[in-house]
Amino acid sequence: MTLFHFFNCAALTFGPHFVYYTATPLSEYDALRTCWKAALVYLGTTLVKLVCLATFLQVSENDNFDVSQESLKAVINLLDVLGLYIALTQLTYRNISQNHKFQAVGLCWAFSDSLLHRLAPLWVGARGLEFTWDYLLQGLESNANLVFTISFTALGSLMWLRKSKPKFIVPLIYIAAAVLITMPSIINYLRQGLSWDFSKVVAFELLASLCLALLTWQLFIACQRPIGQ
C-alpha cells in the first residue's frame, strides 16, 4: 500500500511533464537535445545558487519571516533569470522553432527542479507506514511550478528573442516577469509571515499559476500579431 502511495505521488509530481512533452509538438522535433542542454544549465545555475546561499545567508534559529534574508534570497534567485537567459539565447538548437524552444527549456527546467528537490523526499516519506496528504500536495505544487516556469520562459522569449513588440505590451511583460521572479518570496511570506498551512499555500500557488499563465498567453498572442493591428 505504501509503495502504491509512492507511485501515485510520483505520477502526480512528474507525470504532467511527460504528458506535456508527448501531447505537444515537442515530441515531433529534436527537443530532447534542447532539454539536455537546458538541464545542464539548470544544474550549473543551482550549484552557483547553493554556493551563494551557503556563503551569504545566515542560518535562522526560528521560522519567522525575515525581510532582509528574504530580500537576499530574492537577489540570489535572480541567478535563475540569468540561467534561463543563457538557455534561451546563448545555446544553439537545431530543428526547433522559437515557440517550441521556450517550451522545451521551461519544461526541462521545471522537471529538473522537481527531480532535484522532490524525488528524495518522495522516496523517503511517501513510502512511510503512515499516510499523509503532504506528498500529494507536493505533487500539486510541482504542477504549479511547471506552469510558473513555462510562463516565465515564454515571457523571456518575448523579452530577449522577439525584437518587434507593441510598445504598450512591454511594461506588462516586465511586470508579469517581476511577479514570477518574486513568487518564491511571496510564498515564503505566506508560510512564515502569515503562518498559512501547506494546503492553503498550494491552493494559492495553483490559482496564481493559472492567472499568470492566462496573462502570459494573452501577452504572447498580442506580440504575435503584426504591429499596427
C-alpha positions as CSV (number, residue, x, y, z in Angstrom):
1,M,0.0,0.0,0.0
2,T,2.8,2.4,0.8
3,L,4.5,1.6,-2.5
4,F,1.3,2.3,-4.3
5,H,1.0,5.7,-2.5
6,F,4.6,6.5,-3.6
7,F,3.8,5.7,-7.2
8,N,0.6,7.8,-7.1
9,C,2.6,10.8,-5.6
10,A,5.4,10.3,-8.1
11,A,2.9,10.2,-11.0
12,L,1.3,13.4,-9.8
13,T,4.6,15.1,-9.4
14,F,6.4,14.0,-12.6
15,G,3.6,12.8,-14.9
16,P,2.4,16.2,-16.2
17,H,5.9,16.9,-17.5
18,F,5.8,13.8,-19.7
19,V,2.2,14.4,-20.7
20,Y,3.1,18.0,-21.8
21,Y,6.0,16.6,-23.8
22,T,4.1,13.9,-25.6
23,A,0.9,16.0,-26.1
24,T,2.6,18.9,-27.7
25,P,4.7,19.1,-30.9
26,L,7.8,18.9,-28.8
27,S,7.9,15.2,-29.3
28,E,7.9,15.7,-33.1
29,Y,11.0,17.9,-33.0
30,D,14.6,17.3,-31.8
31,A,13.6,18.6,-28.4
32,L,15.4,16.1,-26.3
33,R,18.8,17.7,-27.1
34,T,17.3,21.0,-26.1
35,C,16.1,19.5,-22.9
36,W,19.5,18.1,-22.0
37,K,21.2,21.4,-22.7
38,A,18.7,23.2,-20.5
39,A,19.1,20.6,-17.8
40,L,22.9,21.2,-17.7
41,V,22.4,25.0,-17.5
42,Y,19.9,24.4,-14.6
43,L,22.4,22.2,-12.7
44,G,25.1,24.8,-13.1
45,T,22.8,27.6,-12.0
46,T,21.6,25.6,-9.0
47,L,25.2,24.9,-7.9
48,V,26.1,28.6,-8.0
49,K,22.9,29.4,-6.1
50,L,23.7,26.9,-3.4
51,V,27.2,28.3,-3.0
52,C,25.8,31.9,-2.7
53,L,23.1,30.8,-0.2
54,A,25.7,29.0,1.9
55,T,28.1,31.9,1.8
56,F,25.8,34.9,2.3
57,L,22.7,33.6,4.0
58,Q,22.5,33.3,7.8
59,V,21.1,30.2,9.4
60,S,17.9,31.2,11.3
61,E,17.0,29.6,14.6
62,N,13.3,30.1,14.0
63,D,10.9,30.0,11.1
64,N,9.9,33.7,11.3
65,F,9.8,35.7,8.1
66,D,13.0,37.8,7.9
67,V,12.7,40.6,5.3
68,S,16.5,41.1,4.9
69,Q,17.1,37.4,4.5
70,E,14.2,37.0,2.0
71,S,15.5,40.1,0.1
72,L,18.9,38.4,-0.2
73,K,17.3,35.2,-1.3
74,A,15.4,37.1,-4.0
75,V,18.6,38.7,-5.2
76,I,20.3,35.2,-5.4
77,N,17.2,33.8,-7.2
78,L,17.9,36.3,-10.0
79,L,20.6,33.7,-11.0
80,D,17.7,31.7,-12.3
81,V,16.9,34.5,-14.7
82,L,20.5,34.5,-15.8
83,G,20.4,30.8,-16.3
84,L,17.2,30.9,-18.4
85,Y,18.6,33.8,-20.4
86,I,21.7,31.7,-21.2
87,A,19.5,28.7,-22.1
88,L,17.2,30.7,-24.3
89,T,19.7,33.0,-26.1
90,Q,23.2,31.6,-25.9
91,L,22.7,27.9,-26.7
92,T,22.1,26.8,-30.2
93,Y,19.4,24.4,-31.1
94,R,18.7,22.6,-34.3
95,N,15.3,21.9,-36.0
96,I,13.3,23.7,-33.4
97,S,11.4,27.0,-33.7
98,Q,11.4,29.8,-31.2
99,N,7.9,29.0,-29.9
100,H,8.9,25.4,-29.2
101,K,12.3,26.3,-27.8
102,F,11.0,28.2,-24.8
103,Q,8.5,25.4,-24.1
104,A,11.3,22.8,-24.2
105,V,13.6,24.9,-22.0
106,G,10.8,25.7,-19.5
107,L,9.6,22.1,-19.4
108,C,13.1,20.7,-18.7
109,W,13.9,23.4,-16.2
110,A,10.8,22.6,-14.2
111,F,11.4,18.8,-14.5
112,S,15.0,19.2,-13.3
113,D,13.8,21.3,-10.4
114,S,11.2,18.8,-9.3
115,L,13.6,15.9,-9.7
116,L,16.3,17.6,-7.6
117,H,14.0,18.9,-4.8
118,R,11.1,16.4,-4.7
119,L,12.3,12.9,-5.7
120,A,14.3,12.1,-2.5
121,P,11.5,13.4,-0.1
122,L,9.0,11.3,-2.0
123,W,11.2,8.2,-1.9
124,V,11.8,8.6,1.9
125,G,8.5,9.9,3.0
126,A,5.8,8.6,0.7
127,R,6.9,5.0,1.4
128,G,6.3,5.5,5.1
129,L,3.7,3.5,7.0
130,E,1.5,6.5,7.8
131,F,-0.5,8.1,5.0
132,T,-0.2,11.9,4.7
133,W,-1.6,14.3,2.2
134,D,1.7,16.4,2.2
135,Y,3.2,14.4,-0.7
136,L,0.1,14.7,-2.8
137,L,0.2,18.4,-2.2
138,Q,3.9,18.4,-3.2
139,G,2.8,16.9,-6.5
140,L,0.3,19.7,-7.0
141,E,3.0,22.2,-6.1
142,S,5.2,20.7,-8.7
143,N,2.5,21.2,-11.3
144,A,2.2,24.9,-10.3
145,N,5.9,25.2,-10.6
146,L,5.7,23.8,-14.1
147,V,3.2,26.4,-15.1
148,F,5.2,29.2,-13.5
149,T,8.4,28.1,-15.3
150,I,6.9,27.8,-18.7
151,S,5.2,31.1,-18.2
152,F,8.5,32.8,-17.3
153,T,10.3,31.2,-20.3
154,A,7.5,32.4,-22.5
155,L,8.0,36.0,-21.2
156,G,11.7,35.6,-21.5
157,S,11.3,34.7,-25.2
158,L,9.3,37.8,-25.7
159,M,11.8,40.0,-23.8
160,W,15.0,38.5,-25.3
161,L,14.2,36.9,-28.6
162,R,11.4,38.9,-30.1
163,K,12.6,42.4,-31.2
164,S,9.3,43.8,-32.6
165,K,6.7,44.1,-29.9
166,P,3.8,46.6,-29.4
167,K,5.1,49.3,-27.1
168,F,2.1,49.1,-24.7
169,I,2.8,45.4,-24.2
170,V,6.4,45.8,-23.0
171,P,5.6,47.2,-19.4
172,L,3.1,44.4,-18.9
173,I,5.7,41.8,-19.9
174,Y,8.2,43.1,-17.3
175,I,5.6,43.4,-14.6
176,A,4.5,39.8,-15.1
177,A,8.1,38.7,-15.2
178,A,8.8,40.6,-11.9
179,V,5.8,38.9,-10.2
180,L,7.2,35.5,-11.3
181,I,10.7,36.3,-10.0
182,T,9.4,37.4,-6.6
183,M,6.9,34.5,-6.3
184,P,9.2,32.3,-4.1
185,S,9.5,35.2,-1.6
186,I,5.7,35.7,-1.7
187,I,5.2,32.0,-0.9
188,N,7.7,32.1,1.9
189,Y,5.8,35.1,3.4
190,L,2.5,33.2,3.3
191,R,4.2,30.3,5.0
192,Q,6.2,32.1,7.6
193,G,4.8,35.5,7.9
194,L,1.1,34.7,7.8
195,S,1.5,31.0,9.0
196,W,-0.6,29.6,6.2
197,D,-0.8,25.8,6.3
198,F,0.6,23.8,3.3
199,S,-2.8,23.2,1.7
200,K,-3.6,26.9,1.6
201,V,-0.2,27.7,0.1
202,V,-0.5,25.1,-2.6
203,A,-4.0,26.4,-3.4
204,F,-2.6,29.9,-3.8
205,E,0.2,28.6,-6.0
206,L,-2.2,26.8,-8.3
207,L,-4.5,29.8,-8.6
208,A,-1.6,32.2,-9.1
209,S,0.0,29.9,-11.7
210,L,-3.3,29.8,-13.7
211,C,-3.7,33.6,-13.6
212,L,-0.2,34.3,-14.7
213,A,-0.4,31.6,-17.4
214,L,-3.5,33.3,-18.8
215,L,-1.8,36.7,-18.7
216,T,1.3,35.3,-20.4
217,W,-0.8,33.6,-23.0
218,Q,-2.6,36.9,-23.8
219,L,0.7,38.8,-24.0
220,F,2.2,36.2,-26.2
221,I,-0.8,36.3,-28.6
222,A,-0.6,40.1,-28.6
223,C,3.1,40.0,-29.6
224,Q,2.4,37.5,-32.4
225,R,0.1,40.0,-34.2
226,P,1.7,42.3,-36.7
227,I,2.3,45.8,-35.2
228,G,-0.4,48.2,-36.2
229,Q,-3.3,45.8,-35.9
